[in-house]
Every structure is written in C-alpha cells, then in structure tokens.
Amino acid sequence: MELIPTGLFRLDGGAMFGVVPKVLWQRVAAPDEKNRIELALNCLLVRDGKRTIVVETGMGDKWGPKEREIYALRTSGGLPEELRRRGVNPESVDAVILSHLHFDHAGGATVADQAGEAVPAFPNATYYVQREEWEFATHANERTRASYLQENFQPLFKEGMLTFLEGEQEVLPGISVLPLPGHTPGLQGVLLRGGGQTALFPSDLIPTVAHLPIPYIMGYDVLPLTTLETRKRVLPRVLREEWTLLLVHEPATPIGVLREDSGKVTFRPLEGEA
C-alpha cells in the first residue's frame, strides 16, 4: 500500500472549520491573503500481486486557468501520471474506490479525451461508491450542486463501470468500506487489513490532522451533527484498536496513529509508512 500525493489546492479556512472561530483554527492551519488554507489531494495505491486498486482520485486535470486560480490548484498530470511514475498504467487498474463524489475526490475518475469529452480515466476498472452517495449526487440541490460535477461520474454510469455498495462490506480481499455519514449521507471510509494491522482512510470525516478535535467539523458537511456522532463512534475505535490513519487532505503528515496521554488524544506521524 502506498499513499500517492496527486497535488495541492486551497479552500477557504472558515469553510474548512465551520463554527470554529478563526482565532482558534488559524493556530493549526495558517491562511493565505485570501483566507485559504493549503490542502493535499492524497490517494492510495494497493497492489496485492493479483490486483491493482486505487482509493480516491483527487481533483483530476480537467480544470481551466480560472478554476486553477480559484483553488490555487497545483498538479502535474494528476493521479494517472503519478501512477505511471510508479510503473502503473491506467489500463492496468482493476478497481477504484471512491469515498464520495465531490470534485476533489472524484475529479480524477474521468479524463478529457481528444475531443474534450469526459471519459473513464481507468478504462478496465470497476468503480465502487455507496448507492446512497450516488442518489445524493445525482439529485443535488442549490447548496450541494457546486460540489458535484456530473462529468466526473456520469461517464462511469454510462459505461456500466459503477458498482453500488450498501453499507459496510468487503469489496476485495483485505479491503472493506465503512459508512461514515455526515460530510455527505453516503460518505464511506476504506479499511485495509493485512499482516495483523489495520489502516483507515477516513476521507472527509477527518480531512487533516488539524480536524482531529471532535467539534472541528467542516462547514461543507451537509449533516454536521451526524458528523459529530460518527466521529464520537469511530475515533475511540481507531485509538483502541491502534489503526493507522491515512488522511486525504493533510499536506505535511498524512500517515499516523492516535495516542492518548493524560486524557488528551494526539496524532503521531509515521513517516514513510503505510
């Protein structure tokens, strides 16, 4: 298993921390002159000798100059190019697991062909997403529409490449999905088990190290009180069972474990480990 950084971007710090005052969140996430904080676009590559699996796809590379400036997006070919650098061609990817369908997670699920049309980025892969997430994404409203760009996932449906999941289940040997509702109703994390160890990719339940405190919930979450309850249920298990965390938007130390000292839970980075 390897964490794949596919680029950096920026989002408004106030939106990233919801009701937490700036005087508090800026201590752990310094904003730029436009009040944006830096975020990573981390994906996972899993190879078991038989299959090649990708978890998450980042923002992709279908962005014009205006959008790149708005999000301060810095990529160089996105996920497909990062995979090629590691000896993996897009055609050899067997499965893609998407935590949800927001543009910064599913943007790389499709690429633009020579005619400028969006087509599946991994033409031989099965793409996995929660059915509840699909229903939410394809019935977006005025508040959620900007986060769900149809060109990122409708081509997958058109080509019959989507498999809809229902709740917690094993997708492939050693790889399970875990519903983590709140950010979206159908958000799912990915559990990876092997060698007596477990790692959790919690996606936007815990986007960065700075979001570990229970009430540090994003303004982007459509069900923030559900996020609160999901965190209160999941984080004690992560600590108790010593799961490794793989954080999707953490730019500095995305891999680590939780430790409790004098009643305070902290994040201990595991550099170079996954």
PAZAPA-4460 file (N, C-alpha, C; in steps of 0.05 Angstrom, whole numbers, plus 32768, in hexadecimal, padded with zeros to 4 digits):
% residues 274
    n_x    n_y    n_z   ca_x   ca_y   ca_z    c_x    c_y    c_z   seq   type   mol
   8011   7FE8   8000   8000   8000   8000   8012   8019   8000     1      M     A
   800B   802C   7FEF   801B   8044   7FED   8008   805C   7FEB     2      E     A
   800E   8071   7FFB   8000   808A   7FF9   800B   8099   7FE1     3      L     A
   7FF9   80A4   7FD0   8000   80B1   7FB8   7FF7   80CF   7FBA     4      I     A
   800A   80E2   7FBE   8002   80FE   7FBD   7FFE   8107   7FA0     5      P     A
   7FE7   8110   7F99   7FE1   8118   7F7D   7FE0   8136   7F79     6      T     A
   7FE5   8145   7F8D   7FE5   8162   7F8A   7FDD   8171   7FA3     7      G     A
   7FDD   818B   7FA1   7FD5   819D   7FB7   7FC0   81B0   7FAD     8      L     A
   7FAF   81B9   7FBF   7F9B   81CE   7FB9   7F95   81DD   7FD2     9      F     A
   7F84   81F2   7FD0   7F7C   8202   7FE7   7F5E   8206   7FE7    10      R     A
   7F53   8205   8000   7F37   820B   8004   7F35   821F   801B    11      L     A
   7F1F   822D   801C   7F1A   8241   8031   7F1D   8235   804D    12      D     A
   7F2D   8241   805E   7F31   8236   8078   7F19   8236   8089    13      G     A
   7F08   824B   8087   7EEF   824B   8097   7EDD   8235   808F    14      G     A
   7EDB   822F   8075   7ECA   8219   806C   7ED5   81FE   8075    15      A     A
   7EF0   81FC   8077   7EFC   81E3   807F   7EF9   81DD   809D    16      M     A
   7EF3   81F2   80AD   7EF1   81ED   80CA   7ED5   81F4   80D5    17      F     A
   7EC3   81FB   80C4   7EA7   81FF   80CD   7EA4   8214   80E2    18      G     A
   7E98   820D   80F9   7E92   8220   810E   7EAA   8226   8120    19      V     A
   7EC1   8219   811B   7ED9   821F   812B   7EE3   823A   8124    20      V     A
   7EE8   824C   8137   7EF1   8267   8131   7F0D   8267   8124    21      P     A
   7F11   827B   8113   7F2B   827D   8105   7F42   8280   8119    22      K     A
   7F3D   828E   812F   7F53   8291   8143   7F5D   8277   814E    23      V     A
   7F4C   8262   814C   7F55   8247   8154   7F60   8237   813D    24      L     A
   7F52   8236   8126   7F5C   8224   8111   7F75   822E   8104    25      W     A
   7F7A   8248   8104   7F92   8251   80F6   7FAB   824A   8105    26      Q     A
   7FA8   8240   811E   7FC0   8236   812D   7FCA   821C   8121    27      R     A
   7FB8   820D   8115   7FBF   81F2   810A   7FBF   81F1   80EC    28      V     A
   7FB5   8206   80DF   7FB4   8207   80C2   7FB6   8224   80B8    29      A     A
   7FCE   822C   80B2   7FD2   8248   80AB   7FC5   824F   8090    30      A     A
   7FB5   8264   8090   7FA8   826C   8077   7FBA   827F   8066    31      P     A
   7FB4   8280   804C   7FC2   8293   803B   7FB3   82AD   803B    32      D     A
   7FBB   82C0   8029   7FAE   82DA   8028   7F91   82D9   801F    33      E     A
   7F88   82C3   8014   7F6C   82BF   800C   7F5D   82AE   8020    34      K     A
   7F69   82A9   8037   7F5D   829A   804C   7F5B   827C   8046    35      N     A
   7F6B   8272   8032   7F6A   8256   802A   7F81   8247   8039    36      R     A
   7F7B   822E   803F   7F90   821D   804B   7F99   8208   8036    37      I     A
   7FB2   81FF   8039   7FBC   81EB   8026   7FB3   81CF   802E    38      E     A
   7FAB   81C0   8019   7FA2   81A5   801C   7FAF   8193   8007    39      L     A
   7FB1   817A   800E   7FBC   8166   7FFC   7FA6   8157   7FEE    40      A     A
   7FAD   8149   7FD9   7F9B   8137   7FCA   7FA8   811C   7FCB    41      L     A
   7FA5   810E   7FE1   7FB2   80F4   7FE5   7FA0   80DD   7FDD    42      N     A
   7FAC   80CA   7FCE   7F9E   80B2   7FC6   7FAE   809A   7FCF    43      C     A
   7FA4   8082   7FCB   7FB2   806A   7FD3   7FB5   8057   7FBB    44      L     A
   7FCB   8049   7FBB   7FD0   8034   7FA7   7FD5   801A   7FB7    45      L     A
   7FC5   8006   7FB1   7FC7   7FEC   7FBE   7FCC   7FD7   7FA9    46      V     A
   7FE2   7FC7   7FAC   7FE8   7FB1   7F9A   7FED   7F98   7FAA    47      R     A
   7FDD   7F83   7FA4   7FE0   7F6B   7FB4   7FEC   7F54   7FA3    48      D     A
   7FF8   7F5A   7F8D   8003   7F45   7F7C   7FF0   7F3B   7F67    49      G     A
   7FD6   7F3F   7F6C   7FC2   7F36   7F58   7FB2   7F4E   7F4D    50      K     A
   7FAD   7F62   7F5F   7F9D   7F78   7F57   7FAB   7F93   7F5D    51      R     A
   7FA3   7FA7   7F4E   7FAC   7FC2   7F53   7F94   7FD3   7F5A    52      T     A
   7F94   7FDE   7F72   7F7C   7FED   7F7C   7F85   8009   7F83    53      I     A
   7F73   801C   7F7B   7F77   8038   7F82   7F61   8041   7F94    54      V     A
   7F68   8050   7FA9   7F54   805C   7FBB   7F55   807A   7FB7    55      V     A
   7F3F   8086   7FAE   7F3D   80A2   7FA9   7F4B   80AA   7F90    56      E     A
   7F43   80C1   7F84   7F50   80C9   7F6A   7F58   80E6   7F69    57      T     A
   7F55   80F5   7F7F   7F5D   8111   7F80   7F4B   8122   7F6E    58      G     A
   7F56   813A   7F67   7F46   814D   7F57   7F48   8149   7F39    59      M     A
   7F5B   8138   7F31   7F5E   8134   7F14   7F6B   814C   7F07    60      G     A
   7F6A   814B   7EEC   7F78   8160   7EDC   7F66   816D   7EC8    61      D     A
   7F4C   816D   7ECD   7F39   8179   7EBA   7F31   8195   7EC2    62      K     A
   7F45   81A5   7ECA   7F40   81C0   7ED4   7F4C   81D5   7EC3    63      W     A
   7F3D   81EB   7EBF   7F47   8202   7EB0   7F57   8215   7EC2    64      G     A
   7F64   8229   7EB6   7F74   823C   7EC6   7F65   824A   7EDC    65      P     A
   7F4C   8252   7ED7   7F3C   8260   7EEB   7F38   824F   7F04    66      K     A
   7F30   8235   7F00   7F2B   8224   7F17   7F45   821D   7F25    67      E     A
   7F5A   821A   7F16   7F74   8214   7F22   7F7D   822B   7F35    68      R     A
   7F77   8244   7F2C   7F7E   825B   7F3D   7F6C   825C   7F56    69      E     A
   7F52   8257   7F52   7F40   8258   7F69   7F48   8245   7F7F    70      I     A
   7F50   822C   7F77   7F57   8218   7F8A   7F75   8216   7F8F    71      Y     A
   7F85   8228   7F82   7FA2   8226   7F84   7FAB   820A   7F7F    72      A     A
   7FA0   81FD   7F6A   7FA5   81E1   7F64   7FC0   81DD   7F57    73      L     A
   7FCF   81CB   7F63   7FE9   81C4   7F58   7FEB   81A6   7F55    74      R     A
   7FE9   819D   7F3B   7FEC   8181   7F35   7FFE   817F   7F1C    75      T     A
   8008   8168   7F17   8018   8163   7EFE   800F   8148   7EF3    76      S     A
   7FF8   8148   7EE7   7FEE   8130   7EDB   7FDB   8120   7EED    77      G     A
   7FD8   8128   7F06   7FC5   811B   7F18   7FCC   80FE   7F1E    78      G     A
   7FB8   80EF   7F26   7FBD   80D3   7F2E   7FC8   80C1   7F18    79      L     A
   7FBE   80C2   7EFF   7FC9   80B0   7EEB   7FE7   80B4   7EE7    80      P     A
   7FF0   80CD   7EE8   800D   80D2   7EE4   801D   80C8   7EFC    81      E     A
   8012   80CD   7F14   8020   80C3   7F2C   8022   80A4   7F2C    82      E     A
   800D   8097   7F22   800E   807A   7F21   8023   8071   7F0C    83      L     A
   8024   807E   7EF5   8038   8076   7EE1   8054   8079   7EEC    84      R     A
   8059   808C   7EFD   8073   8090   7F09   807A   8078   7F1B    85      R     A
   8065   806A   7F23   8069   8052   7F34   8065   8038   7F25    86      R     A
   8066   803A   7F0B   8064   8022   7EFA   8049   8017   7EF6    87      G     A
   8034   8028   7EFB   8018   801E   7EF8   800B   802E   7EE2    88      V     A
   8002   8021   7ECD   7FF3   802D   7EB8   7FD5   802E   7EC0    89      N     A
   7FC7   8043   7EB7   7FAA   8044   7EBD   7F9B   802B   7EB5    90      P     A
   7FA3   801F   7E9F   7F95   8007   7E95   7F98   7FEF   7EA7    91      E     A
   7FAC   7FEF   7EB9   7FB1   7FD8   7ECA   7FA3   7FDA   7EE5    92      S     A
   7F95   7FF0   7EEA   7F87   7FF3   7F03   7F6D   7FE3   7F03    93      V     A
   7F6A   7FD2   7F16   7F53   7FC0   7F17   7F3B   7FCC   7F26    94      D     A
   7F40   7FDC   7F3A   7F2A   7FE7   7F4B   7F31   8003   7F55    95      A     A
   7F1C   8013   7F56   7F1F   802E   7F61   7F09   8032   7F76    96      V     A
   7F11   8038   7F8E   7EFD   803C   7FA4   7EFC   805A   7FAA    97      I     A
   7EE4   8065   7FA7   7EE0   8082   7FAC   7ED1   8086   7FC7    98      L     A
   7EDD   8096   7FD8   7ED0   809B   7FF2   7EB6   80A9   7FEE    99      S     A
   7EB5   80BC   7FDB   7E9C   80CA   7FD4   7EA2   80D8   7FB9   100      H     A
   7E8F   80E7   7FB0   7E90   80F1   7F94   7E95   810F   7F92   101      L     A
   7E9F   811C   7FA7   7EA7   8138   7FA5   7EBE   813B   7F91   102      H     A
   7EC1   8153   7F85   7ED4   8156   7F70   7EF1   8152   7F78   103      F     A
   7EF7   8157   7F92   7F13   8154   7F9B   7F19   8137   7FA2   104      D     A
   7F06   8125   7F9F   7F0B   8108   7FA4   7F05   80F7   7F8C   105      H     A
   7EF2   8100   7F7C   7EEB   80F0   7F64   7EF3   80FE   7F4A   106      A     A
   7F00   8115   7F4C   7F08   8124   7F34   7F1A   8115   7F21   107      G     A
   7F2B   8104   7F2C   7F3D   80F4   7F1C   7F32   80D9   7F13   108      G     A
   7F18   80D5   7F18   7F0B   80BC   7F0F   7F07   80BC   7EF1   109      A     A
   7F07   80D4   7EE5   7F05   80D6   7EC8   7F1A   80E9   7EBE   110      T     A
   7F20   80E7   7EA5   7F33   80F9   7E98   7F27   8103   7E7E   111      V     A
   7F31   8119   7E73   7F27   8123   7E5A   7F35   8115   7E42   112      A     A
   7F25   810B   7E2F   7F31   80FF   7E18   7F39   8114   7E03   113      D     A
   7F42   810C   7DEC   7F4B   8120   7DD8   7F36   8133   7DCF   114      Q     A
   7F1D   812B   7DD1   7F07   813D   7DCA   7EFD   814E   7DE1   115      A     A
   7F0A   814B   7DF8   7F03   815A   7E10   7EEC   814E   7E20   116      G     A
   7EE4   8136   7E19   7ECE   8128   7E27   7EDA   8119   7E3F   117      E     A
   7ECB   8118   7E55   7ED3   8109   7E6C   7ECF   80EB   7E68   118      A     A
   7EE4   80DB   7E6C   7EE2   80BE   7E6A   7EF0   80B2   7E82   119      V     A
   7EEA   8099   7E88   7EF6   808C   7EA0   7F15   808D   7E9E   120      P     A
   7F21   8094   7EB5   7F3E   8096   7EB6   7F4B   807B   7EB7   121      A     A
   7F3C   8067   7EC1   7F47   804C   7EC5   7F34   8039   7EB6   122      F     A
   7F38   8035   7E9C   7F24   8028   7E8B   7F1E   800B   7E91   123      P     A
   7F2E   7FFD   7EA0   7F29   7FE1   7EA6   7F22   7FDD   7EC4   124      N     A
   7F1D   7FF3   7ED2   7F18   7FF1   7EEF   7EFA   7FF0   7EF5   125      A     A
   7EF3   7FE3   7F0C   7ED9   7FE6   7F18   7EDB   7FFC   7F2D   126      T     A
   7EC9   800F   7F2B   7EC8   8025   7F3E   7EB3   8020   7F54   127      Y     A
   7EBB   8023   7F6D   7EA9   801D   7F84   7EA1   8036   7F93   128      Y     A
   7E87   803A   7F98   7E7D   8050   7FA8   7E64   8047   7FB6   129      V     A
   7E5D   8054   7FCC   7E44   804D   7FD9   7E2C   8056   7FC9   130      Q     A
   7E18   8045   7FC7   7E00   804C   7FB8   7DF4   8066   7FC3   131      R     A
   7DF4   8069   7FDE   7DE8   8081   7FEA   7DF7   809A   7FE0   132      E     A
   7E12   8098   7FDD   7E21   80AE   7FD2   7E19   80B5   7FB6   133      E     A
   7E16   80A0   7FA5   7E0D   80A4   7F89   7DF2   80B2   7F88   134      W     A
   7DE0   80AA   7F98   7DC5   80B6   7F98   7DC7   80D4   7FA0   135      E     A
   7DD8   80D9   7FB4   7DDB   80F5   7FBE   7DE8   8106   7FA9   136      F     A
   7DFD   80FB   7F9C   7E0C   810A   7F88   7DFC   8110   7F6F   137      A     A
   7DEA   80FE   7F67   7DDB   8101   7F4F   7DC0   8110   7F54   138      T     A
   7DBB   8118   7F6C   7DA4   8128   7F73   7DAD   8140   7F84   139      H     A
   7DC2   814D   7F7A   7DCD   8163   7F89   7DBA   817B   7F89   140      A     A
   7DBD   818C   7F9E   7DAD   81A4   7FA0   7DBE   81BD   7F9E   141      N     A
   7DB3   81D4   7FA4   7DC1   81ED   7FA2   7DDA   81EE   7FB4   142      E     A
   7DD9   81E1   7FCB   7DF0   81E1   7FDD   7E06   81CD   7FD5   143      R     A
   7DFE   81B7   7FCA   7E12   81A1   7FC5   7E1B   81A0   7FA8   144      T     A
   7E0E   81AE   7F96   7E13   81AA   7F79   7E30   81B1   7F72   145      R     A
   7E3C   81C5   7F7E   7E57   81CE   7F76   7E6C   81B9   7F7D   146      A     A
   7E66   81A7   7F8F   7E79   8193   7F97   7E78   817A   7F86   147      S     A
   7E61   8176   7F78   7E5D   815E   7F68   7E5D   8165   7F4A   148      Y     A
   7E73   8161   7F3D   7E76   8166   7F21   7E70   814C   7F12   149      L     A
   7E5A   814D   7F02   7E50   8134   7EF6   7E64   8127   7EE3   150      Q     A
   7E76   8137   7ED7   7E89   812B   7EC4   7E9E   8119   7ED2   151      E     A
   7E9F   811B   7EED   7EB1   810A   7EFC   7EA7   80ED   7F00   152      N     A
   7E8C   80EA   7EFE   7E82   80CF   7F04   7E6C   80C4   7EF1   153      F     A
   7E5E   80D6   7EE3   7E4A   80CC   7ED0   7E56   80BB   7EBA   154      Q     A
   7E6F   80C1   7EAF   7E7A   80AF   7E9B   7E7F   8093   7EA6   155      P     A
   7E84   8090   7EC0   7E88   8076   7ECB   7E6E   8066   7ECB   156      L     A
   7E58   8074   7ED1   7E3E   8067   7ED1   7E36   805F   7EB4   157      F     A
   7E3B   8071   7EA2   7E35   806C   7E85   7E43   8054   7E7B   158      K     A
   7E5C   804F   7E84   7E6C   8039   7E7A   7E67   801F   7E8B   159      E     A
   7E56   8021   7E9E   7E50   8009   7EAF   7E66   8001   7EC1   160      G     A
   7E77   8014   7ECA   7E8F   800E   7ED9   7E8B   8013   7EF7   161      M     A
   7E73   801C   7F00   7E6E   8022   7F1C   7E62   800A   7F2A   162      L     A
   7E6C   8003   7F41   7E5F   7FF0   7F53   7E56   7FFE   7F6C   163      T     A
   7E3D   7FFC   7F72   7E32   800A   7F8A   7E33   7FF7   7FA2   164      F     A
   7E3D   8002   7FB8   7E40   7FF3   7FD1   7E29   7FFB   7FE4   165      L     A
   7E23   7FE9   7FF6   7E0E   7FEE   800A   7E1A   7FE9   8026   166      E     A
   7E23   7FFF   8032   7E2D   7FFD   804D   7E49   7FF1   804F   167      G     A
   7E50   7FE6   8066   7E6A   7FDB   806B   7E6D   7FC0   805E   168      E     A
   7E82   7FBC   804F   7E86   7FA2   8042   7EA3   7FA0   8038   169      Q     A
   7EAC   7F87   8034   7EC6   7F82   8028   7EC3   7F85   800A   170      E     A
   7ED3   7F96   7FFE   7ED2   7F9A   7FE1   7EE5   7F87   7FD3   171      V     A
   7EFD   7F84   7FDD   7F11   7F72   7FD3   7F1F   7F66   7FEB   172      L     A
   7F2D   7F50   7FE8   7F3B   7F44   7FFF   7F4C   7F58   800E   173      P     A
   7F46   7F5C   8028   7F56   7F6E   8038   7F4E   7F8B   8036   174      G     A
   7F3A   7F91   8025   7F32   7FAD   8021   7F14   7FAF   8026   175      I     A
   7F0C   7FBE   803A   7EF0   7FC2   8040   7EE9   7FE0   803F   176      S     A
   7ECF   7FE5   803C   7EC5   8001   803E   7EB5   8003   8058   177      V     A
   7EB7   801B   8064   7EAA   8021   807D   7E9A   803B   807B   178      L     A
   7E7F   803A   807C   7E70   8053   807B   7E77   8066   8090   179      P     A
   7E7C   8080   8088   7E84   8095   809B   7E73   80AE   8095   180      L     A
   7E59   80AC   8099   7E47   80C1   8090   7E4B   80DB   80A0   181      P     A
   7E44   80F1   8092   7E46   810C   809E   7E4F   8120   808A   182      G     A
   7E67   811D   8080   7E71   8130   806B   7E5E   812E   8053   183      H     A
   7E57   8116   804B   7E41   8110   8039   7E33   80F8   8045   184      T     A
   7E19   80F3   803E   7E0C   80DC   8049   7E19   80C1   8042   185      P     A
   7E26   80C0   802A   7E31   80A7   8021   7E4F   80A6   8022   186      G     A
   7E5C   80B6   8033   7E79   80B5   8036   7E81   809A   8040   187      L     A
   7E96   808F   8034   7EA1   8075   803E   7EC0   8078   8042   188      Q     A
   7EC9   806C   8057   7EE6   8069   805B   7EEE   804E   8050   189      G     A
   7F08   804A   804E   7F13   8031   8044   7F25   8025   8059   190      V     A
   7F20   800C   8060   7F30   7FFD   8074   7F41   7FE9   8065   191      L     A
   7F5B   7FE9   806B   7F6E   7FD7   805F   7F7B   7FC6   8074   192      L     A
   7F78   7FAC   8072   7F83   7F9A   8086   7F97   7F86   807A   193      R     A
   7FAC   7F82   8088   7FC1   7F6F   807F   7FD8   7F6F   8092   194      G     A
   7FE5   7F57   8095   7FFC   7F55   80A6   7FF6   7F5C   80C3   195      G     A
   7FDD   7F57   80CC   7FD6   7F5D   80E7   7FD1   7F7A   80ED   196      G     A
   7FD1   7F8B   80D9   7FCD   7FA8   80DD   7FB5   7FB1   80CD   197      Q     A
   7FAA   7FC8   80D6   7F93   7FD4   80C9   7F99   7FF2   80C4   198      T     A
   7F92   7FFB   80AC   7F94   8017   80A6   7F79   8021   809D   199      A     A
   7F73   803A   80A4   7F59   8046   809C   7F5E   805F   808C   200      L     A
   7F52   8061   8075   7F51   8079   8065   7F36   8086   806A   201      F     A
   7F35   809A   807C   7F1B   80A4   8085   7F10   80BA   8073   202      P     A
   7F1E   80C1   805F   7F16   80D6   804C   7F0E   80F0   805C   203      S     A
   7EF8   80FC   8055   7EF1   8116   8061   7EE5   8115   807C   204      D     A
   7EE3   80FD   8088   7EDD   80FC   80A5   7EF3   810A   80B5   205      L     A
   7F0C   8105   80AD   7F23   8111   80B9   7F36   811A   80A3   206      I     A
   7F31   8130   8096   7F41   8137   807F   7F5E   813D   8084   207      P     A
   7F64   814A   809B   7F80   8150   80A1   7F85   814B   80BF   208      T     A
   7F9E   814C   80C7   7FA5   814A   80E3   7F97   815F   80F4   209      V     A
   7F94   8177   80E8   7F88   818E   80F7   7F6B   8189   80FD   210      A     A
   7F5E   8175   80EF   7F42   8170   80F3   7F3D   8159   8107   211      H     A
   7F51   8150   8115   7F4D   813A   8129   7F3B   8142   8140   212      L     A
   7F3C   815A   814B   7F2A   8161   8161   7F0D   815C   8158   213      P     A
   7EFD   814F   8169   7EE2   8147   8162   7ED1   815E   8156   214      I     A
   7ED1   8177   8162   7EC0   818B   8156   7ECB   819A   813E   215      P     A
   7EE3   8193   8135   7EEF   81A1   811E   7EE3   8194   8104   216      Y     A
   7ECB   819C   80FE   7EBB   8190   80E8   7EB8   81A5   80D2   217      I     A
   7EBB   819C   80BA   7EBA   81AE   80A3   7E9F   81BA   809E   218      M     A
   7E9F   81D3   8095   7E86   81DF   808C   7E7B   81D2   8073   219      G     A
   7E8B   81C3   8065   7E82   81B5   804D   7E71   819C   8054   220      Y     A
   7E72   8193   806D   7E63   817B   8074   7E45   8181   8073   221      D     A
   7E36   8171   8065   7E1A   8175   8062   7E0A   816C   807B   222      V     A
   7E16   815B   808B   7E09   8151   80A3   7E1E   8153   80BA   223      L     A
   7E24   816B   80C3   7E3A   816E   80D7   7E35   8160   80F1   224      P     A
   7E1C   815E   80FA   7E17   8150   8113   7E1A   8132   8110   225      L     A
   7E15   8128   80F7   7E1B   810C   80F2   7E39   8107   80F1   226      T     A
   7E48   811A   80E6   7E65   8118   80E6   7E6F   8116   8103   227      T     A
   7E64   8126   8115   7E6B   8126   8131   7E68   810A   813D   228      L     A
   7E50   80FE   8138   7E4B   80E4   8143   7E5D   80CE   8136   229      E     A
   7E62   80D1   811D   7E74   80BD   810F   7E90   80BF   811B   230      T     A
   7E99   80D7   811F   7EB4   80DA   812B   7EB5   80CE   8147   231      R     A
   7EA1   80D3   8157   7EA0   80C9   8173   7E9F   80AB   8173   232      K     A
   7E94   809F   815E   7E93   8082   815C   7EAD   8076   8151   233      R     A
   7EB9   8083   813D   7ECF   8077   812F   7EEA   807C   813C   234      V     A
   7EEF   8095   8145   7F0A   809C   814F   7F12   808B   8167   235      L     A
   7F00   8085   817B   7F09   8074   8190   7F11   8058   8187   236      P     A
   7F04   804E   8172   7F0C   8034   8167   7F27   8036   8159   237      R     A
   7F2C   804B   814B   7F47   804F   813F   7F5C   804F   8154   238      V     A
   7F57   805D   816A   7F6B   805E   8180   7F6E   8043   818D   239      L     A
   7F58   8036   8194   7F58   801D   81A3   7F65   8006   8193   240      R     A
   7F5F   8005   8179   7F69   7FEF   8169   7F83   7FF6   815A   241      E     A
   7F8D   800E   815F   7FA7   8017   8155   7FA8   8016   8136   242      E     A
   7F93   8020   812A   7F92   8022   810D   7FA5   8038   8103   243      W     A
   7FB1   8034   80ED   7FC0   804A   80E0   7FAC   805B   80D0   244      T     A
   7FAF   8075   80D2   7F9E   8087   80C3   7FAD   8092   80AA   245      L     A
   7F9E   8093   8094   7FA9   809D   807A   7F97   80B5   8073   246      L     A
   7FA1   80CD   8075   7F91   80E5   8074   7F91   80F1   8058   247      L     A
   7F7A   80F5   804C   7F77   80FD   8030   7F81   8119   802A   248      V     A
   7F7D   812C   803C   7F85   8147   8035   7F9C   8152   8046   249      H     A
   7FA9   8141   8055   7FBF   814A   8066   7FD9   814D   8055   250      E     A
   7FE4   8166   8052   7FFB   816A   8041   8016   8162   804E   251      P     A
   8018   8162   8068   8032   815F   8075   8036   8143   807F   252      A     A
   8024   8139   8090   8028   811F   809D   800E   810E   809A   253      T     A
   8009   8103   8082   7FEF   80F6   807D   7FEC   80DA   8089   254      P     A
   8002   80CE   8092   8001   80B2   809D   8008   80B3   80BB   255      I     A
   7FF8   80A7   80CC   7FFF   80A7   80E8   7FEB   8097   80F8   256      G     A
   7FF0   8097   8112   7FDF   8088   8125   7FD6   809B   813B   257      V     A
   7FC0   8094   8149   7FB7   80A4   8160   7FC3   8099   8179   258      L     A
   7FCB   80AB   818B   7FD5   80A4   81A5   7FC8   80B5   81BA   259      R     A
   7FC2   80A9   81D2   7FB6   80B7   81E8   7FC9   80BB   81FF   260      E     A
   7FCC   80D4   8207   7FDE   80DB   821D   7FD1   80EE   8230   261      D     A
   7FCD   80E6   8249   7FC0   80F7   825D   7FA4   8100   8254   262      S     A
   7F96   80EE   8246   7F7B   80F4   823D   7F79   8104   8223   263      G     A
   7F90   810A   8218   7F90   8119   81FF   7F99   8107   81E8   264      K     A
   7F89   8107   81D2   7F90   80F7   81BB   7FA0   8108   81A7   265      V     A
   7FB6   80FD   819E   7FC8   810A   818C   7FCE   80F8   8174   266      T     A
   7FD8   8104   815F   7FDF   80F6   8146   7FFD   80F3   8144   267      F     A
   8006   80DA   8142   8023   80D5   813F   8029   80CD   8123   268      R     A
   8037   80DE   8113   803D   80D7   80F7   804E   80BE   80F5   269      P     A
   8049   80AF   80E0   805A   8099   80D9   8066   809F   80BD   270      L     A
   807D   80AB   80BD   8088   80B4   80A4   8091   809C   8092   271      E     A
   8088   809D   807A   8090   8089   8066   8083   806E   806A   272      G     A
   8070   806C   807C   8063   8052   8081   8046   8053   8078   273      E     A
   803C   803C   8070   8020   8039   8069   8018   801C   806B   274      A     A
***
